[in-house]
Amino acid sequence: MTKATSAVYAVHFKRRRQGRTDYAKRLALLKSGKPRMVIRKTNRSILVEFCKAGEKGDEVLAAASSKELEKYGFKGKRNTPSAYLAGLLAGRRAAKAGVKEFVADFGLYTASKGSVLFASLKGAVDAGLETGFGQEKIPPEERLSGKPLGVEAQFSEAKQKIMEGKLSS
């Protein structure tokens, strides 16, 4: 019997070991050749970015955060109406940057029916972009508009400002 001269196991990538990146899923998204709509939830906000893969890393084409919605008169941060409006705002910016269709990148989040991830996706589709997804996964219209939260007036005002491209001062 001979002595081992090196480790007999392979060390995985650092982000895989930390549970931050699923490289198999990322490779499948990159092989599509379309820009990715990256949706991330933090403890305080929803972040939506449209990214294109490049040789030196991902290039962000357009981005929006639910924190920006205060400029449009909407005070929500991490709820369903905020996610929809953030997706709508990022979708409008991406359309100006030349994006026509995209694939959704939810990262390590579980894509459950009616989640804020699909609310953001619906916002981008309403902004005029195209993607393939099931309509049954989208939250109901009353949840998107904020009826259970009592913010319907703020929501409709902010949505109108985003669609018109007006920024409140």
FIVO-49252 format. One record per atom (N, C-alpha, C): chain; atom name; z negated, y negated, x. Coordinates in steps of 0.2 Angstrom, whole numbers, always signed. Layout:
<vexnus>
- cadena;atomo;z;y;x
- A;CA;Z;Y;X
...
</vexnus>
This chain:
<vexnus>
- cadena;atomo;z;y;x
- A;N;+0;+6;+4
- A;CA;+0;+0;+0
- A;C;+0;-6;+4
- A;N;+4;-11;+2
- A;CA;+4;-17;+6
- A;C;+0;-23;+3
- A;N;-2;-28;+7
- A;CA;-5;-33;+4
- A;C;-1;-38;+2
- A;N;-3;-42;-4
- A;CA;+2;-47;-7
- A;C;+1;-53;-2
- A;N;+7;-56;-2
- A;CA;+8;-62;+3
- A;C;+8;-68;-1
- A;N;+9;-68;-8
- A;CA;+9;-74;-12
- A;C;+7;-72;-19
- A;N;+7;-77;-23
- A;CA;+4;-76;-30
- A;C;+9;-71;-34
- A;N;+7;-67;-38
- A;CA;+11;-63;-42
- A;C;+13;-65;-49
- A;N;+11;-71;-50
- A;CA;+12;-75;-57
- A;C;+16;-81;-56
- A;N;+19;-83;-61
- A;CA;+23;-90;-61
- A;C;+19;-95;-64
- A;N;+18;-101;-61
- A;CA;+14;-106;-64
- A;C;+19;-110;-68
- A;N;+17;-111;-75
- A;CA;+21;-115;-79
- A;C;+21;-122;-78
- A;N;+26;-126;-81
- A;CA;+26;-133;-80
- A;C;+20;-136;-82
- A;N;+18;-142;-79
- A;CA;+11;-145;-81
- A;C;+11;-147;-88
- A;N;+16;-150;-91
- A;CA;+16;-152;-98
- A;C;+15;-146;-103
- A;N;+18;-140;-101
- A;CA;+17;-134;-105
- A;C;+10;-131;-104
- A;N;+7;-131;-98
- A;CA;+0;-129;-98
- A;C;-4;-133;-102
- A;N;-3;-140;-102
- A;CA;-7;-144;-106
- A;C;-6;-144;-113
- A;N;-1;-140;-115
- A;CA;+0;-140;-122
- A;C;+4;-146;-125
- A;N;+7;-150;-121
- A;CA;+10;-156;-123
- A;C;+18;-156;-125
- A;N;+21;-151;-122
- A;CA;+29;-150;-123
- A;C;+30;-143;-124
- A;N;+35;-142;-129
- A;CA;+38;-135;-130
- A;C;+45;-136;-128
- A;N;+46;-133;-122
- A;CA;+52;-134;-118
- A;C;+58;-130;-122
- A;N;+56;-125;-125
- A;CA;+62;-121;-129
- A;C;+64;-125;-135
- A;N;+60;-128;-138
- A;CA;+62;-133;-144
- A;C;+65;-139;-141
- A;N;+63;-142;-136
- A;CA;+66;-148;-133
- A;C;+73;-146;-131
- A;N;+74;-140;-128
- A;CA;+81;-139;-125
- A;C;+86;-138;-131
- A;N;+83;-135;-137
- A;CA;+87;-134;-143
- A;C;+89;-141;-146
- A;N;+85;-145;-146
- A;CA;+86;-152;-148
- A;C;+91;-156;-144
- A;N;+91;-155;-137
- A;CA;+95;-158;-132
- A;C;+102;-155;-133
- A;N;+103;-149;-134
- A;CA;+109;-146;-134
- A;C;+114;-148;-140
- A;N;+110;-151;-145
- A;CA;+114;-154;-151
- A;C;+119;-159;-149
- A;N;+117;-163;-143
- A;CA;+121;-169;-141
- A;C;+120;-175;-145
- A;N;+116;-175;-150
- A;CA;+115;-181;-155
- A;C;+108;-184;-152
- A;N;+108;-191;-154
- A;CA;+101;-194;-153
- A;C;+96;-191;-157
- A;N;+90;-191;-154
- A;CA;+84;-188;-157
- A;C;+80;-194;-160
- A;N;+77;-193;-166
- A;CA;+72;-197;-169
- A;C;+65;-194;-168
- A;N;+62;-197;-163
- A;CA;+56;-195;-161
- A;C;+50;-198;-165
- A;N;+46;-194;-169
- A;CA;+41;-197;-173
- A;C;+34;-194;-170
- A;N;+30;-199;-169
- A;CA;+23;-197;-166
- A;C;+18;-201;-170
- A;N;+12;-197;-171
- A;CA;+7;-200;-175
- A;C;+1;-201;-170
- A;N;-2;-207;-170
- A;CA;-8;-208;-166
- A;C;-14;-209;-171
- A;N;-20;-210;-168
- A;CA;-25;-211;-172
- A;C;-25;-217;-177
- A;N;-21;-222;-175
- A;CA;-20;-228;-178
- A;C;-13;-230;-181
- A;N;-8;-227;-179
- A;CA;-2;-229;-181
- A;C;+3;-223;-181
- A;N;+9;-225;-183
- A;CA;+15;-220;-183
- A;C;+20;-224;-178
- A;N;+23;-220;-173
- A;CA;+28;-222;-169
- A;C;+35;-219;-170
- A;N;+40;-222;-171
- A;CA;+47;-219;-172
- A;C;+51;-222;-167
- A;N;+55;-218;-163
- A;CA;+60;-220;-158
- A;C;+66;-216;-159
- A;N;+71;-219;-157
- A;CA;+78;-215;-157
- A;C;+80;-215;-149
- A;N;+80;-209;-147
- A;CA;+81;-207;-140
- A;C;+87;-203;-138
- A;N;+90;-205;-133
- A;CA;+96;-201;-130
- A;C;+94;-198;-124
- A;N;+96;-192;-122
- A;CA;+94;-189;-116
- A;C;+99;-191;-111
- A;N;+96;-193;-105
- A;CA;+101;-195;-99
- A;C;+98;-191;-93
- A;N;+102;-192;-88
- A;CA;+101;-188;-81
- A;C;+94;-190;-78
- A;N;+92;-197;-79
- A;CA;+86;-199;-76
- A;C;+80;-199;-81
- A;N;+81;-196;-87
- A;CA;+76;-196;-92
- A;C;+79;-199;-99
- A;N;+74;-198;-104
- A;CA;+76;-201;-110
- A;C;+77;-208;-111
- A;N;+82;-211;-114
- A;CA;+84;-218;-115
- A;C;+82;-219;-122
- A;N;+78;-224;-123
- A;CA;+76;-226;-130
- A;C;+81;-231;-132
- A;N;+84;-230;-138
- A;CA;+89;-234;-141
- A;C;+86;-239;-146
- A;N;+81;-237;-150
- A;CA;+78;-241;-154
- A;C;+71;-238;-156
- A;N;+66;-243;-157
- A;CA;+60;-240;-159
- A;C;+56;-245;-164
- A;N;+51;-242;-167
- A;CA;+47;-246;-172
- A;C;+40;-243;-172
- A;N;+36;-247;-174
- A;CA;+29;-244;-175
- A;C;+26;-247;-181
- A;N;+21;-243;-184
- A;CA;+18;-246;-191
- A;C;+14;-252;-189
- A;N;+12;-254;-183
- A;CA;+9;-260;-182
- A;C;+13;-266;-183
- A;N;+20;-265;-182
- A;CA;+24;-271;-183
- A;C;+25;-273;-190
- A;N;+23;-269;-195
- A;CA;+24;-270;-202
- A;C;+20;-276;-204
- A;N;+15;-278;-201
- A;CA;+11;-284;-203
- A;C;+16;-290;-203
- A;N;+21;-290;-198
- A;CA;+25;-296;-198
- A;C;+29;-296;-205
- A;N;+30;-291;-208
- A;CA;+34;-290;-214
- A;C;+29;-290;-220
- A;N;+23;-292;-219
- A;CA;+18;-292;-225
- A;C;+15;-286;-228
- A;N;+16;-280;-224
- A;CA;+13;-274;-226
- A;C;+7;-272;-221
- A;N;+1;-271;-223
- A;CA;-5;-270;-219
- A;C;-7;-263;-217
- A;N;-3;-258;-220
- A;CA;-4;-251;-219
- A;C;-3;-249;-211
- A;N;-7;-244;-209
- A;CA;-6;-242;-202
- A;C;-3;-235;-201
- A;N;-7;-230;-205
- A;CA;-5;-223;-203
- A;C;-4;-219;-210
- A;N;-2;-222;-215
- A;CA;-2;-218;-221
- A;C;+6;-217;-223
- A;N;+7;-214;-229
- A;CA;+14;-212;-230
- A;C;+19;-218;-231
- A;N;+17;-224;-235
- A;CA;+21;-229;-235
- A;C;+22;-233;-228
- A;N;+17;-233;-224
- A;CA;+18;-235;-217
- A;C;+23;-231;-213
- A;N;+23;-225;-214
- A;CA;+28;-220;-211
- A;C;+35;-222;-213
- A;N;+36;-222;-220
- A;CA;+42;-223;-223
- A;C;+45;-230;-220
- A;N;+41;-235;-220
- A;CA;+44;-242;-218
- A;C;+45;-242;-210
- A;N;+41;-239;-206
- A;CA;+42;-238;-199
- A;C;+49;-234;-198
- A;N;+50;-229;-202
- A;CA;+56;-226;-201
- A;C;+62;-230;-203
- A;N;+61;-234;-209
- A;CA;+67;-238;-211
- A;C;+68;-244;-206
- A;N;+63;-246;-203
- A;CA;+64;-252;-198
- A;C;+67;-249;-192
- A;N;+65;-243;-189
- A;CA;+68;-240;-183
- A;C;+75;-238;-185
- A;N;+77;-236;-191
- A;CA;+83;-234;-193
- A;C;+88;-240;-193
- A;N;+86;-245;-196
- A;CA;+90;-251;-196
- A;C;+92;-253;-189
- A;N;+87;-253;-184
- A;CA;+88;-255;-177
- A;C;+93;-250;-174
- A;N;+92;-244;-175
- A;CA;+96;-239;-172
- A;C;+103;-239;-175
- A;N;+104;-241;-181
- A;CA;+111;-242;-184
- A;C;+114;-248;-180
- A;N;+110;-253;-179
- A;CA;+113;-259;-175
- A;C;+115;-257;-168
- A;N;+111;-252;-165
- A;CA;+113;-249;-158
- A;C;+118;-244;-158
- A;N;+121;-243;-164
- A;CA;+127;-238;-164
- A;C;+126;-231;-166
- A;N;+119;-229;-168
- A;CA;+118;-222;-170
- A;C;+120;-221;-177
- A;N;+124;-216;-178
- A;CA;+126;-214;-185
- A;C;+123;-208;-187
- A;N;+121;-203;-183
- A;CA;+118;-197;-185
- A;C;+113;-195;-180
- A;N;+108;-191;-182
- A;CA;+102;-189;-177
- A;C;+99;-183;-179
- A;N;+95;-180;-175
- A;CA;+91;-174;-176
- A;C;+84;-176;-176
- A;N;+80;-173;-180
- A;CA;+72;-175;-180
- A;C;+69;-171;-175
- A;N;+64;-175;-171
- A;CA;+60;-172;-166
- A;C;+53;-173;-168
- A;N;+50;-168;-171
- A;CA;+43;-168;-173
- A;C;+38;-166;-167
- A;N;+40;-164;-162
- A;CA;+36;-162;-156
- A;C;+32;-156;-158
- A;N;+26;-156;-156
- A;CA;+21;-151;-158
- A;C;+18;-151;-165
- A;N;+20;-156;-169
- A;CA;+17;-156;-175
- A;C;+20;-151;-180
- A;N;+16;-149;-185
- A;CA;+19;-144;-190
- A;C;+22;-148;-195
- A;N;+28;-146;-197
- A;CA;+32;-150;-202
- A;C;+30;-147;-208
- A;N;+25;-150;-212
- A;CA;+23;-147;-218
- A;C;+26;-151;-224
- A;N;+27;-148;-229
- A;CA;+30;-152;-235
- A;C;+26;-158;-237
- A;N;+30;-164;-238
- A;CA;+27;-170;-240
- A;C;+23;-174;-235
- A;N;+23;-172;-228
- A;CA;+20;-175;-223
- A;C;+23;-182;-221
- A;N;+19;-186;-217
- A;CA;+21;-193;-215
- A;C;+27;-192;-211
- A;N;+28;-186;-208
- A;CA;+34;-185;-203
- A;C;+41;-186;-207
- A;N;+40;-183;-213
- A;CA;+46;-183;-218
- A;C;+47;-189;-221
- A;N;+41;-193;-222
- A;CA;+42;-200;-225
- A;C;+46;-204;-220
- A;N;+45;-204;-214
- A;CA;+48;-207;-209
- A;C;+56;-205;-208
- A;N;+57;-199;-209
- A;CA;+64;-196;-209
- A;C;+68;-199;-215
- A;N;+64;-200;-221
- A;CA;+67;-202;-227
- A;C;+69;-210;-226
- A;N;+64;-214;-223
- A;CA;+66;-221;-221
- A;C;+72;-222;-217
- A;N;+73;-217;-212
- A;CA;+79;-218;-208
- A;C;+85;-216;-212
- A;N;+85;-211;-216
- A;CA;+91;-210;-220
- A;C;+92;-215;-225
- A;N;+87;-218;-228
- A;CA;+88;-224;-232
- A;C;+91;-230;-228
- A;N;+90;-230;-222
- A;CA;+93;-236;-218
- A;C;+100;-235;-216
- A;N;+103;-229;-219
- A;CA;+110;-228;-218
- A;C;+112;-223;-213
- A;N;+107;-219;-210
- A;CA;+109;-214;-205
- A;C;+109;-207;-208
- A;N;+113;-203;-204
- A;CA;+114;-196;-207
- A;C;+110;-191;-203
- A;N;+107;-186;-207
- A;CA;+104;-180;-204
- A;C;+104;-174;-209
- A;N;+103;-168;-206
- A;CA;+103;-163;-211
- A;C;+96;-161;-212
- A;N;+93;-161;-218
- A;CA;+86;-159;-219
- A;C;+86;-158;-227
- A;N;+81;-154;-229
- A;CA;+80;-152;-236
- A;C;+76;-158;-239
- A;N;+79;-159;-245
- A;CA;+76;-165;-249
- A;C;+69;-162;-252
- A;N;+68;-156;-252
- A;CA;+61;-153;-255
- A;C;+55;-155;-251
- A;N;+57;-157;-244
- A;CA;+51;-158;-240
- A;C;+49;-165;-240
- A;N;+52;-170;-243
- A;CA;+51;-177;-243
- A;C;+45;-178;-248
- A;N;+40;-182;-247
- A;CA;+35;-184;-252
- A;C;+38;-187;-258
- A;N;+35;-186;-264
- A;CA;+37;-189;-270
- A;C;+38;-197;-269
- A;N;+42;-200;-273
- A;CA;+44;-207;-273
- A;C;+37;-211;-274
- A;N;+33;-209;-278
- A;CA;+27;-213;-280
- A;C;+22;-213;-274
- A;N;+22;-208;-270
- A;CA;+18;-208;-263
- A;C;+22;-212;-258
- A;N;+28;-212;-258
- A;CA;+32;-216;-253
- A;C;+31;-224;-254
- A;N;+31;-226;-261
- A;CA;+30;-233;-262
- A;C;+23;-235;-262
- A;N;+18;-231;-261
- A;CA;+11;-233;-261
- A;C;+7;-233;-268
- A;N;+10;-230;-273
- A;CA;+6;-231;-279
- A;C;-1;-228;-279
- A;N;-2;-223;-276
- A;CA;-9;-220;-276
- A;C;-14;-225;-272
- A;N;-11;-229;-268
- A;CA;-15;-233;-263
- A;C;-16;-240;-266
- A;N;-11;-242;-271
- A;CA;-11;-248;-275
- A;C;-8;-254;-270
- A;N;-3;-252;-266
- A;CA;+0;-257;-262
- A;C;+8;-257;-264
- A;N;+10;-256;-270
- A;CA;+17;-256;-272
- A;C;+20;-262;-271
- A;N;+17;-268;-273
- A;CA;+19;-275;-272
- A;C;+21;-276;-265
- A;N;+16;-275;-260
- A;CA;+17;-276;-253
- A;C;+23;-272;-250
- A;N;+23;-265;-253
- A;CA;+28;-261;-250
- A;C;+35;-263;-252
- A;N;+36;-265;-258
- A;CA;+43;-267;-261
- A;C;+45;-274;-257
- A;N;+40;-278;-256
- A;CA;+41;-284;-253
- A;C;+43;-283;-245
- A;N;+40;-279;-242
- A;CA;+41;-277;-235
- A;C;+48;-273;-234
- A;N;+49;-269;-239
- A;CA;+55;-265;-239
- A;C;+61;-270;-240
- A;N;+61;-275;-244
- A;CA;+66;-279;-245
- A;C;+67;-284;-239
- A;N;+62;-286;-236
- A;CA;+63;-290;-230
- A;C;+66;-286;-224
- A;N;+64;-280;-223
- A;CA;+67;-275;-218
- A;C;+74;-274;-220
- A;N;+76;-273;-226
- A;CA;+83;-272;-228
- A;C;+87;-278;-227
- A;N;+85;-284;-228
- A;CA;+88;-290;-227
- A;C;+88;-293;-220
- A;N;+84;-290;-216
- A;CA;+83;-292;-209
- A;C;+79;-298;-208
- A;N;+75;-300;-213
- A;CA;+71;-306;-213
- A;C;+64;-304;-210
- A;N;+62;-308;-206
- A;CA;+55;-308;-203
- A;C;+51;-313;-205
- A;N;+45;-311;-208
- A;CA;+40;-317;-210
- A;C;+37;-320;-204
- A;N;+35;-326;-205
- A;CA;+32;-329;-199
- A;C;+25;-330;-200
</vexnus>
